[in-house]
């Protein structure tokens, strides 16, 4: 009985769970803290998994009727069989108390999705919800199946509904089947008075630089709930709502959307009327509908399902399953599945890259860009140097030519002004001066004077 891990998860973890189930767990914690016997909360053989939660395959005959034959191994089942996987009780990431955790359940869904004898999957849900840890990854696996998956619901509350909302079809088991409780709530219990009565005094000490460490939690214990609501509950709830609206948004009534997404539970036909479920029928009906979706998928280019119109990528369901996920929930495996779907449809020139791979590629690209920039700068420097060398050589050649010209002149030679039309530039200048003087008024007045004749 792996009680310690379960209690640790209950005490420290965040949960998407219906209040009545949370109250049961609170009673369990109280019993443990008071030193009482908790065996009544668990089955005697809870170390072994309940046979009702083990996966199996069921066959549909040509008339669309279940044969009643169940196969515990997919290898033994006929081609086109329907795999049945059960989610029962509170959901947690690890296997606990005879119930498989979401990690195990996710692996079972992937095994069924990859097996050649399985044509579709029915997910039987009877859960009040569960832990936040591991939930987004599990719901992402449900949404990423290449084969049609039908949720057959007795109860799918909170985390259970997040899971159901990612399937292709939601079938309610009857008028008492419940869906909803979409929302996020925290319940904190202050045991300080109990500890004081037992002589225990707690001291919470943080490092100098860790002034915000668990501050929202301690503020809530003092009655200030705003930090915990803003830092934890609202972000978790926004992710929850985004996942539901991504797959069920077109089915939700516009006028009542706030109410439907506000935490209410709906039973039977009310769940269908408010867009949280699609149809109503028994288990055999759900199995038959899963088989019909598989047949429609094989006969047409796109899967035929109520939620296929709500996705961005139609037949590329593994890609659509990534939409709305928080970055931490987008695993390399989900990205690989999305790329496989692109390859299967012969889509070329497009590939999704995981964040870790992107960081590595960006680092390599930056290194390449830096190297290219350095090479370009070195080339520019070499070009400038070559041009400078060429100019220096040209100037040197011109200087050498001038030296040779001057060296060829005789030592006693002189230079004379160049004559034009038989006169030198000096002659031209002298004639111009004489003409200018002669034309002055006083000079012209003396031209006929007797003294100057």
C-alpha positions in Angstrom: 0.0 0.0 0.0 1.8 3.1 -1.3 0.1 5.5 1.2 3.1 7.7 1.8 3.4 8.9 -1.8 -0.3 9.5 -2.0 -0.5 11.5 1.2 2.5 13.5 0.1 0.8 14.4 -3.1 -2.4 15.3 -1.2 -0.6 17.5 1.2 1.6 19.4 -1.2 0.1 19.2 -4.6 -2.5 21.2 -6.6 -5.7 19.3 -7.6 -8.5 19.6 -10.2 -11.0 17.7 -8.2 -14.6 17.7 -7.1 -15.2 19.0 -3.6 -16.8 15.9 -2.2 -13.8 13.8 -3.2 -11.5 16.4 -1.7 -13.4 16.1 1.5 -12.9 12.3 1.6 -9.1 12.9 1.2 -9.2 15.5 4.0 -10.8 12.9 6.3 -7.9 10.5 5.4 -5.3 13.1 6.2 -7.1 13.9 9.6 -7.1 10.2 10.4 -3.4 9.8 9.7 -2.5 12.9 11.7 -4.4 11.7 14.7 -2.7 8.3 14.5 -5.9 6.5 13.6 -6.3 3.4 11.4 -6.5 4.2 7.7 -7.0 0.6 6.4 -10.7 1.3 5.9 -9.7 3.8 3.2 -8.0 1.1 1.1 -8.7 -2.4 -0.2 -6.8 -5.3 1.4 -5.3 -6.2 -2.0 -4.6 -2.6 -3.1 -1.0 -3.5 -4.0 -2.4 -5.4 -7.0 -4.2 -3.5 -9.7 -8.0 -4.0 -9.9 -8.9 -6.2 -12.8 -11.6 -3.7 -13.7 -8.9 -1.1 -14.6 -6.8 -3.3 -16.8 -7.0 -2.6 -20.5 -8.6 -5.0 -22.9 -9.8 -5.2 -26.6 -13.3 -5.9 -27.8 -14.5 -6.9 -31.2 -17.3 -5.5 -33.3 -18.9 -7.8 -35.9 -20.0 -6.8 -39.4 -23.4 -5.9 -38.1 -21.9 -3.4 -35.7 -22.7 -5.5 -32.6 -20.1 -6.3 -29.9 -19.3 -10.0 -29.9 -18.9 -10.1 -26.1 -15.4 -11.6 -26.6 -12.8 -9.7 -24.7 -9.0 -10.0 -25.3 -6.5 -9.1 -22.6 -3.7 -8.9 -25.2 -4.0 -6.8 -28.3 -2.0 -9.4 -30.3 -4.9 -11.9 -29.8 -7.6 -9.5 -30.9 -8.9 -9.3 -34.5 -7.9 -6.4 -36.7 -10.2 -3.4 -36.2 -10.9 -4.2 -32.5 -11.7 -1.4 -30.0 -9.3 -1.0 -27.1 -10.9 -0.1 -23.7 -8.9 1.8 -21.1 -10.4 2.7 -17.7 -9.8 5.8 -15.6 -11.4 5.2 -12.2 -11.1 7.1 -9.0 -9.0 10.2 -8.2 -6.3 10.7 -10.8 -2.6 11.1 -9.9 0.6 10.8 -11.9 1.8 7.7 -10.1 0.2 4.3 -9.6 -1.5 4.2 -6.2 -3.7 2.0 -4.2 -4.5 -0.4 -7.0 -5.3 2.4 -9.5 -3.0 3.2 -12.4 -1.6 6.7 -12.6 -1.9 9.0 -15.5 1.7 8.1 -16.6 0.7 4.4 -16.9 -2.7 5.3 -18.5 -1.0 7.5 -21.1 1.4 4.7 -22.0 -1.6 2.3 -22.4 -3.3 4.8 -24.8 -0.2 5.1 -26.8 0.2 1.3 -27.0 -3.3 0.9 -28.3 -2.9 3.8 -30.7 0.2 2.1 -32.2 -1.1 -1.5 -32.3 -2.1 -2.7 -35.8 -5.1 -4.7 -34.4 -6.7 -1.7 -32.8 -8.9 0.5 -34.9 -10.2 2.9 -32.1 -10.2 3.5 -28.4 -12.9 3.8 -25.7 -11.8 5.6 -22.6 -14.1 4.7 -19.6 -14.1 7.6 -17.1 -15.5 7.4 -13.6 -13.4 10.0 -11.8 -14.0 13.1 -9.6 -10.8 14.6 -10.9 -7.3 14.6 -9.6 -3.8 16.1 -9.3 -2.6 18.8 -11.6 0.8 17.1 -11.8 1.0 15.0 -15.0 -2.6 15.9 -16.1 -1.8 18.2 -19.0 0.6 15.6 -20.5 -2.0 12.9 -20.1 -4.7 15.0 -21.7 -2.3 15.8 -24.5 -1.8 12.1 -25.2 -5.6 11.6 -25.4 -5.8 14.5 -27.9 -2.8 13.3 -29.9 -4.1 9.8 -30.8 -4.1 9.1 -34.5 -7.0 6.7 -34.1 -10.5 7.9 -33.0 -11.0 7.9 -29.2 -14.4 8.0 -27.5 -14.9 9.0 -23.8 -17.6 6.9 -22.1 -18.5 8.8 -19.0 -20.1 7.9 -15.8 -18.4 10.8 -14.1 -15.8 13.1 -15.5 -15.4 16.0 -13.1 -12.6 18.6 -13.2 -9.4 16.9 -14.2 -11.5 14.0 -15.5 -13.4 16.4 -17.8 -10.2 18.0 -19.0 -9.2 14.5 -20.2 -12.6 13.7 -21.7 -12.7 17.1 -23.6 -9.7 16.0 -25.6 -11.4 13.0 -27.1 -13.3 12.9 -30.4 -16.7 12.0 -28.9 -18.1 12.1 -25.4 -20.9 9.6 -24.6 -22.7 9.9 -21.3 -23.6 6.5 -19.7 -27.1 7.7 -18.7 -29.2 10.4 -16.9 -27.0 10.2 -13.8 -23.7 10.6 -15.6 -22.0 13.8 -14.7 -19.6 16.2 -16.5 -18.2 19.5 -15.6 -16.7 21.0 -12.4 -14.4 23.0 -14.7 -12.4 25.2 -12.5 -9.6 25.5 -9.9 -9.8 25.7 -6.1 -7.3 25.4 -3.3 -8.1 24.2 0.2 -5.5 24.9 2.9 -5.6 23.5 6.3 -3.9 25.2 9.2 -2.6 22.7 11.8 -0.8 25.2 13.9 -3.3 24.9 16.8 -3.1 21.2 16.8 0.7 21.4 16.8 0.7 23.8 19.7 -1.5 21.5 21.7 1.0 18.8 21.1 3.9 21.1 22.1 5.1 21.5 18.6 6.2 25.0 17.4 7.1 25.5 13.7 9.6 28.0 12.4 9.7 28.9 8.7 13.0 30.5 7.7 13.9 31.6 4.2 17.2 32.8 2.7 17.9 36.5 2.5 17.2 36.6 -1.2 14.2 34.3 -1.0 11.7 36.9 0.2 9.0 35.6 -2.2 9.5 31.9 -1.3 6.1 30.4 -0.5 4.9 34.0 0.3 1.5 33.4 -1.3 0.9 30.2 0.8 1.8 32.0 4.1 -0.3 35.0 3.1 -3.3 32.6 2.6 -2.8 31.1 6.0 -3.1 34.6 7.4 -6.3 35.2 5.4 -4.9 37.0 2.4 -5.9 34.9 -0.5 -5.2 37.3 -3.4 -1.5 36.3 -4.0 -2.3 32.6 -4.1 -5.2 33.2 -6.4 -3.1 35.4 -8.8 0.1 33.3 -8.7 -1.3 29.8 -8.7 -5.0 29.3 -9.1 -5.7 31.7 -12.0 -2.8 30.5 -14.2 -3.8 26.9 -13.7 -7.4 27.7 -14.4 -6.6 29.6 -17.6 -4.7 26.6 -18.9 -7.7 24.4 -18.0 -10.2 26.7 -19.8 -8.0 27.1 -22.8 -7.8 23.3 -23.3 -11.5 22.8 -23.0 -12.4 25.7 -25.3 -9.9 24.5 -27.9 -11.7 21.2 -28.3 -15.3 22.0 -27.2 -15.6 25.7 -27.8 -17.9 25.4 -30.8 -20.3 23.2 -28.8 -20.5 25.5 -25.8 -23.6 27.8 -25.6 -22.4 31.3 -26.0 -24.9 32.8 -23.5 -24.1 30.3 -20.8 -20.4 29.8 -21.5 -19.3 31.6 -18.3 -21.6 29.4 -16.3 -20.5 26.2 -18.0 -16.8 27.0 -17.6 -17.4 28.3 -14.1 -17.4 25.1 -12.2 -20.9 23.7 -12.3 -21.7 20.0 -12.8 -24.2 18.8 -15.3 -26.0 15.5 -15.4 -27.5 13.5 -18.2 -29.2 15.5 -21.0 -28.1 18.8 -19.4 -24.5 17.9 -20.1 -25.3 17.4 -23.8 -27.5 20.6 -23.9 -24.7 22.7 -22.5 -22.1 21.3 -24.9 -20.0 19.3 -22.5 -21.1 15.9 -24.0 -22.3 14.7 -27.4 -24.5 11.7 -27.0 -26.0 9.3 -24.5 -25.9 5.5 -24.5 -24.6 2.4 -22.8 -21.1 0.9 -23.0 -21.9 -1.1 -26.1 -23.2 2.0 -27.8 -19.9 3.8 -27.0 -17.9 0.9 -28.4 -20.0 0.9 -31.6 -19.6 4.6 -32.1 -15.8 4.2 -31.7 -15.8 1.6 -34.4 -17.9 3.8 -36.7 -15.5 6.7 -36.3 -12.7 4.4 -37.2 -14.5 3.2 -40.4 -15.3 6.8 -41.3 -11.6 7.7 -40.8 -10.5 5.0 -43.1 -13.0 5.8 -45.9 -12.4 9.6 -45.9 -9.5 12.0 -45.8 -10.5 13.4 -42.4 -11.6 11.8 -39.2 -15.4 12.2 -38.7 -15.9 13.5 -35.2 -17.8 16.3 -33.4 -14.6 18.0 -32.3 -12.7 17.8 -35.6 -14.3 21.1 -36.6 -13.0 22.7 -33.5 -9.3 22.0 -34.2 -7.0 24.1 -36.3 -5.4 21.3 -38.2 -8.3 18.9 -39.0 -6.7 15.5 -39.7 -3.4 16.5 -38.1 -4.7 15.7 -34.6 -1.3 15.3 -33.0 -0.5 18.9 -34.1 -3.9 20.1 -32.9 -3.2 18.5 -29.5 -0.3 20.8 -29.0 -2.5 23.9 -29.2 -3.2 25.6 -25.8 -0.7 23.5 -23.9 1.7 25.3 -21.6 5.3 25.2 -22.7 6.3 22.8 -20.0 3.7 20.3 -21.2 4.9 20.2 -24.8 7.2 17.2 -24.6 9.7 16.0 -27.3 7.5 12.9 -27.7 4.4 15.0 -28.6 6.4 17.0 -31.0 7.8 13.8 -32.6 4.2 12.5 -32.9 3.2 15.7 -34.7 6.0 15.4 -37.1 5.1 11.8 -37.8 1.6 12.9 -38.7 3.0 15.4 -41.2 5.3 12.7 -42.7 2.4 10.3 -42.9 0.4 12.9 -45.0 3.5 13.5 -47.2 3.7 17.1 -46.0 7.2 18.4 -47.0 9.1 21.6 -46.0 7.5 21.8 -42.6 8.8 20.4 -39.3 8.0 21.2 -35.7 10.9 21.8 -33.3 10.9 21.2 -29.6 12.0 24.2 -27.4 15.2 22.4 -26.4 16.0 21.7 -30.0 15.1 25.3 -30.9 17.5 26.6 -28.3 20.3 24.4 -29.7 19.6 25.4 -33.3 19.5 29.1 -32.3 22.8 28.8 -30.6 24.3 27.1 -33.7 22.8 29.8 -35.9 24.2 32.6 -33.8 27.6 30.9 -33.9 27.3 30.6 -37.7 26.2 34.3 -38.0 29.1 35.4 -35.8 31.6 33.5 -38.0 30.0 34.9 -41.2 30.2 38.5 -39.8 33.9 37.9 -38.8 34.6 36.6 -42.3 32.9 39.5 -44.0 34.8 42.0 -41.8 38.1 40.3 -42.6 37.2 40.4 -46.4 36.4 44.1 -46.1 39.7 44.8 -44.4 41.6 42.9 -47.0 39.8 44.8 -49.8 40.7 48.1 -48.1 44.3 47.1 -47.7 44.5 46.0 -51.4 43.1 49.3 -52.6 45.5 51.2 -50.4 48.5 49.2 -51.7 47.3 49.8 -55.3 47.1 53.6 -54.7 50.5 53.6 -53.1 52.0 51.8 -56.1 50.3 54.3 -58.5 51.6 57.3 -56.6 55.1 55.7 -56.5 55.1 55.1 -60.2 54.0 58.7 -60.9 56.8 60.0 -58.6 59.4 57.9 -60.3 58.3 59.1 -63.7 58.6 62.8 -62.6 62.0 62.1 -61.2 63.1 60.6 -64.5 61.8 63.7 -66.4 63.6 66.2 -64.2 66.8 64.1 -64.4 66.7 64.3 -68.2 66.9 68.2 -68.2 70.5 69.7 -68.7 71.9 71.6 -65.8 72.2 75.0 -67.5 68.9 75.0 -69.4 66.2 77.5 -68.6 62.6 77.6 -69.4 61.0 80.3 -71.5 57.4 81.2 -71.7 55.5 79.5 -74.4 54.7 81.8 -77.4 51.4 81.9 -79.1 51.1 83.4 -82.6 54.7 84.5 -82.5 54.5 86.3 -79.2 55.4 85.3 -75.7 53.1 85.7 -72.8 55.5 88.4 -71.5 55.1 90.3 -74.8 51.4 90.1 -74.6 51.5 91.5 -71.0 53.7 94.5 -72.0 51.6 95.5 -75.0 48.5 95.4 -72.9 50.0 97.7 -70.3 51.2 100.3 -72.9 47.8 100.3 -74.6 46.1 100.8 -71.2 48.3 103.9 -70.4 47.9 105.5 -73.8 44.1 105.3 -73.6 43.9 107.2 -70.3 42.1 110.7 -70.7 45.1 112.7 -69.6 47.3 110.9 -72.0 44.9 111.4 -74.9 44.7 115.2 -74.0 48.5 115.5 -74.6 48.4 113.8 -77.9 48.2 117.2 -79.9 50.1 119.3 -77.4 52.9 121.2 -79.2 55.4 120.2 -76.5 54.9 116.6 -77.2 55.0 116.7 -81.0 
